[in-house]
Amino acid sequence: MPEIYMGDLSQVKLFDILKPLLTGKKTGRMAFKGREAGEIYLEMGDVVHAKTLQFSGESAFFLIMELKSGRITFEPDAFPRERTISTPSEQLLLQWSYRKQEMERVRELVPSGNAVFRLCLQRSPENKSVSGDQWNVLALCNGMRMVAEVAKTLAWDETRVMRTIYQLVQAGLLEKTETPKSSRKKAVGENFFFLVENELKRVLGPVAPIILEERLGEFGETRESLHQDQALSFIESLSEEIPHEQKKRDFIKAVMEFLSPAK
């Protein structure tokens, strides 16, 4: 059967889409396409498989449930080639709810993937023990690397790194620091956002400013702080909201011409 468009995560919560599929005991494949990609398979209302580019199973399911952008489609009666989740869906969703509450606490200390941390001076004579995961993160948090860079180096998802850093901050081993001035990049400027918003309005209409601000939030940036090295990935992320391929290419081309050195 053909795929059914279910909505966009910039405008609707994933749980609100997933819930009726579970209660209705549906079978099929949910696909997510955007800055991140993934899929969840249901069988008679049970989640039996989840996969992202890097992960599968429960880890992939929890990662997908945290997505804030991307188009969702559903292919009825599609069956997975493998089953990586055996936990009952009710229990799985409870675990996700606990993780969600935990992440709200984590983000108070580790606000985004762009945050930078460094070792603390120890003012207490007490000995402290760390786990293997914590040791790996400690070794990479040098006051220069962002959380996202630590995650990339370890081949972890950002959520795992953020949780580990939260534990280390609580233990008094790490502290948040500002990005060193020498490594700060030049901001893209307000003209960039004026152009991007206008071009996005041409294809998406009045929701364009909302999508633009949500993407900035996902990047952990503001219009004043987004720097030029992030511009390309930011544009590509925005373009994923454009369903028509030619319009998507035209949008990227228009903005990239503005960013070219000749400009």
Steps between C-alpha positions, in 0.01 A plus 500: 500500500617858435649708779267733690624846598451537877633850567813698582673491837548878492121529533388187687638280778614154401318340794171648376551319168628176649230461766200428267712251304576312822147511640358407158735197491638603162771320308743689277806716466540859619773683308665824608680723252672825588825608658493155662354187342352188653220246503274327751314176425174409670334160513146483635562814705838390638831668418719214372786677320661845478800618303697820435815551297718398796280308740233232517266361763397694811786751462369591155142522627594741779708707259210527252260597777720803571483631142358851464491525121443284195215364289320186618344241272332168577503193277216268612563125525876532450691238701862531620774265391621486859358559847725693735248595771332245727399737784120546516399835352342624823825443688702645212299823509535521878878475460486774238294719735758456779782580258314809379465629856867423564606691188311807617724499808810428292435795268503738794874430527576384143276719282605387152754319284692827465580526871865467604631347823836470676649329803439663839768575756436265790448686825398189691752244634254218436591235243252462215442198279377514140354244262650410163251723317571789733876458453466517121299822524742652753789430263331697221353796693799732472326839500513508119281216372125544482267227627414412138870455419547271800203292383642476147842392627350227718238400239230555763172680466500848658247398766739241645782756514276764657390257772859402576611864516207574731622225735854640493381855567295372793809319629703821479736368232390717206382859461349691211717756328463753224644420159850654492510830313770371270264229373187714462375522146355792310121516525295471180326832567141624485498532118547123481183438702307761303582316177443151646162594645382659174613203291337258743174696490491457120464125536355444849289811555432658841639208704853585377596730794385236751704226333802733483490572874449132588803402294709765675391354832603151390843637408521664843550838333330836446494735201790684662715194578466265197841512334605457141643151549150384599322671210509209254373237743235747620379561143493128426299442817245762396478359149379166639169674574447558125326195348554598132852403390544776240379768741735358761796533260394853402482601865851369576640661185351843580642504852838359400540772237458754781773327703748466213827699532405710196216645707 
